[in-house]
Amino acid sequence: MSRFTNVDLGPPIEVFALTRAFTEDSFAQKVNLGVGAYRTDQGKPWVLPVVRDVEKILAADETRNKEYLPVLGMELFSNAATSMLLGHDSPAVLEKRAFGVQCLSGTGALRVGAEFLARQLGHEIFYYSSPSWENHNLVFTNAGFKEARQYRYWCGKTRGLDIEGFLQDLRDAPQNSVIILHACAHNPTGCDPTQDQWKQIADVIEEKHLFPFFDSAYQGFASGDLEKDSWAVRYFISRGFELFCAQSFAKNFGLYNERVGNLTVVLNDLSCQVAVKSQFTLLVRGMYSNPPLHGASIVAYVLNDPKLFEQWKDHICTMSSRIIDMRKALRTALEKINTPGDWSHITTQIGMFSYTGLNEQQSNHMVKKHHIYMLKSGRISMCGVTPSNVEYVAQAINETLTNVA
Ligand SMILES: Cc1ncc(COP(=O)(O)O)c(C=O)c1O
């Protein structure tokens, strides 16, 4: 008899289970389109050269030590991250109304921000898009929110944004609901609102006194342009919103397992800042005490050195262009063999993921018959597509759509 006898078996986390199954699969042509991590044309993970260079510099620096960081992290990092998101000339930055909290990657930033909203401000309801990155629900629920609701986002019929449904769900949201918004490169659909649609979204959020919580996991990685990928956040700031934004450096710096993130907090009244920071300090102290140094040092080093910064911007262009090229190649390959359906969405979607439109049975068939690992929602990571497997992937999609309803 054990005190743990009655612990229920939790469901597996789909994306990690897929990677494991992929690793164990001995089929030569297997393809992993599950995990959201960059791959080279050869299908290999890529440590950015600028990251390698800075790691060598840091390793050789005998003055560096292993002392604790402050509870809210390294300011050199969090200030640089906040400025990268909002722009150096942002009114919130210039007026010092914005500050950053170094967190454990994007997920950690979401969690710290969500706990603050639930505990300090008593917010109870959060909204996330339907569909969304599957972890939003778990993170916000575990952070103390009482009710999870979804807003309409994706229209399967048009394979585009359901803007009317989205706006209506926001209009119907109770005051003070927290609205999670993907800053760019929506995961999993790859479909973002246009600038005009963002304006309409901001109007309703303002009118209904909702709280915007941006999730920025792909700045620079989506289009290769840091400003373009942060347009929505900057637009909300220009309208005077107070907001939170969780930033991840997993994808744009390739620092997945270093867990480098930042929670940008923008307040309208500077006089609140000391109290707000003190409560963040207690929250983090009680959660993990203080964050790790290594990954944040790399990012701070690069963002604060003009030459390395330019080198990094080249790297994000390399990554985003490879993905855009693979989108074109996949669409061409699908159309060349007359795959049933319209494939224009493959090239109109943006970012790491593509929502193929394959249903659950079809996605399972891709895994079982073709050894192409993808989520059951039909989401594929474009990073896993390479010049040498794109024809194989297209043939498999074609066979699946022809034979599986
Ligand atoms: C939309 C979105 N938010 C947040 C994250 C957080 O990632 P991480 O915690 O690795 O930074 C991801 C990663 O896939 C994501 O796609």
The ligand as an SDF file (V2000), in Angstrom:
LIG
                    3D

 16 16  0  0  0  0  0  0  0  0999 V2000
    2.4360   30.5240  -28.6110 C   0  0  0  0  0  0  0  0  0  0  0  0
    3.5390   30.0880  -27.7330 C   0  0  0  0  0  0  0  0  0  0  0  0
    3.6720   30.6470  -26.5400 N   0  0  0  0  0  0  0  0  0  0  0  0
    4.6550   30.3160  -25.7070 C   0  0  0  0  0  0  0  0  0  0  0  0
    5.5680   29.3500  -26.0500 C   0  0  0  0  0  0  0  0  0  0  0  0
    6.6040   29.1070  -25.0060 C   0  0  0  0  0  0  0  0  0  0  0  0
    7.7440   28.5050  -25.3040 O   0  0  0  0  0  0  0  0  0  0  0  0
    8.9680   28.5110  -24.3190 P   0  0  0  0  0  0  0  0  0  0  0  0
    8.4600   28.3340  -22.9330 O   0  0  0  0  0  0  0  0  0  0  0  0
    9.7830   27.3710  -24.7780 O   0  0  0  0  0  0  0  0  0  0  0  0
    9.6380   29.8220  -24.4840 O   0  0  0  0  0  0  0  0  0  0  0  0
    5.4600   28.6930  -27.2830 C   0  0  0  0  0  0  0  0  0  0  0  0
    6.3540   27.6110  -27.6740 C   0  0  0  0  0  0  0  0  0  0  0  0
    6.1240   26.8190  -28.5230 O   0  0  0  0  0  0  0  0  0  0  0  0
    4.4240   29.0900  -28.1470 C   0  0  0  0  0  0  0  0  0  0  0  0
    4.2730   28.5380  -29.3540 O   0  0  0  0  0  0  0  0  0  0  0  0
  1  2  1  0
  2  3  1  0
  2 15  2  0
  3  4  2  0
  4  5  1  0
  5  6  1  0
  5 12  2  0
  6  7  1  0
  7  8  1  0
  8  9  2  0
  8 10  1  0
  8 11  1  0
 12 13  1  0
 12 15  1  0
 13 14  2  0
 15 16  1  0
M  END
$$$$
